[in-house]
């Protein structure tokens, strides 16, 4: 960045928003940032649902579907 860019941006922001609105905007931004940090601190580890247990088929074949009459295996 060149040396004149930052002062030019500050002057532009002052002209656009005015000196009265800048402290309000900074305060609002600070409060929003504080709320965001407190919310993300509590959610550091995402909650992942436990995988469902799948029952293996029983050895007697009760879990396998029986073919309907007239169907080939």
C-alpha positions as CSV (number, residue, x, y, z in Angstrom):
1,X,0.0,0.0,0.0
2,X,1.2,3.4,-0.7
3,X,1.5,6.1,2.0
4,X,-1.3,8.3,0.8
5,X,-3.9,5.5,0.6
6,X,-4.8,5.2,4.3
7,X,-5.3,8.9,4.9
8,X,-7.3,9.1,1.7
9,X,-9.6,6.2,3.0
10,X,-10.0,7.9,6.4
11,X,-11.0,11.2,4.7
12,X,-13.4,9.4,2.4
13,X,-15.1,7.5,5.3
14,X,-15.4,10.8,7.3
15,X,-17.1,12.5,4.3
16,X,-19.4,9.6,3.7
17,X,-20.6,8.9,7.3
18,X,-19.8,12.0,9.2
19,X,-18.0,12.4,12.5
20,X,-21.1,11.7,14.5
21,X,-21.9,8.3,13.1
22,X,-18.4,6.9,13.2
23,X,-18.3,6.3,17.0
24,X,-21.8,4.7,16.9
25,X,-20.7,2.4,14.1
26,X,-17.5,1.5,15.9
27,X,-19.4,0.8,19.1
28,X,-21.9,-1.4,17.3
29,X,-19.2,-3.3,15.5
30,X,-17.4,-3.9,18.8
31,X,-20.6,-5.3,20.4
32,X,-21.3,-7.5,17.5
33,X,-17.7,-8.8,17.5
34,X,-18.0,-9.5,21.3
35,X,-21.3,-11.4,20.8
36,X,-19.8,-13.4,17.8
37,X,-16.7,-14.4,19.8
38,X,-18.8,-15.6,22.8
39,X,-21.1,-17.6,20.5
40,X,-18.2,-19.3,18.7
41,X,-16.3,-20.0,21.9
42,X,-19.3,-22.1,23.1
43,X,-19.5,-24.0,19.9
44,X,-15.8,-25.0,19.6
45,X,-16.7,-28.6,19.0
46,X,-19.5,-29.3,16.5
47,X,-22.1,-31.7,17.7
48,X,-22.0,-34.8,15.5
49,X,-24.8,-37.3,15.9
50,X,-23.7,-40.8,16.9
51,X,-23.8,-43.3,14.0
52,X,-26.6,-45.7,14.2
53,X,-25.8,-49.3,14.9
54,X,-26.6,-51.7,12.1
55,X,-27.7,-55.1,13.1
56,X,-26.0,-57.9,11.1
57,X,-28.5,-60.4,9.5
58,X,-29.3,-63.4,11.7
59,X,-27.8,-66.7,10.6
60,X,-31.2,-68.3,10.2
61,X,-31.9,-65.9,7.3
62,X,-34.9,-64.1,8.9
63,X,-33.6,-60.8,7.7
64,X,-33.4,-61.8,4.1
65,X,-36.6,-61.1,2.1
66,X,-38.3,-64.1,0.7
67,X,-39.1,-64.2,-3.0
68,X,-42.7,-64.0,-4.0
69,X,-44.3,-66.9,-5.8
70,X,-43.3,-66.8,-9.5
71,X,-40.1,-64.9,-9.0
72,X,-36.8,-66.3,-9.8
73,X,-34.0,-66.2,-7.3
